[in-house]
């Protein structure tokens, strides 16, 4: 995972994405990837897509063969002693838009992080 994070950081930096957005994108990527793997089991594969739009917005997307979920249900905050259950809440706090959809028996989670322009 460390190598992936390094490569993604380098690619976003080369695309001119601001440091704060890169940091948030890496955390979103990590959380979405971990959630997908946890949901389907670590022996299955997930697709991870990351892109930078012309506007500078960063798109992080995961696709897995999991059964899906409703974002509103997944945002339930866990009890303080629970070890899991905060990932999607973190994603929704960092991303400007988070969408969950089903397509051909796959679950797709897409997070958009808007480019932040300094004044």
Secondary structure, DSSP 8 states (H G I E B T S, - for coil): -HHHHHHHHHHHHHTT--HHHHHHHHHHHHHHHHHHHHHH-TTS--EEEEEE-TTS-EEEEEEESS----HHHHT----TT-SS--HHHHHHHH-SEEEEEEETTEEEEEEEE------
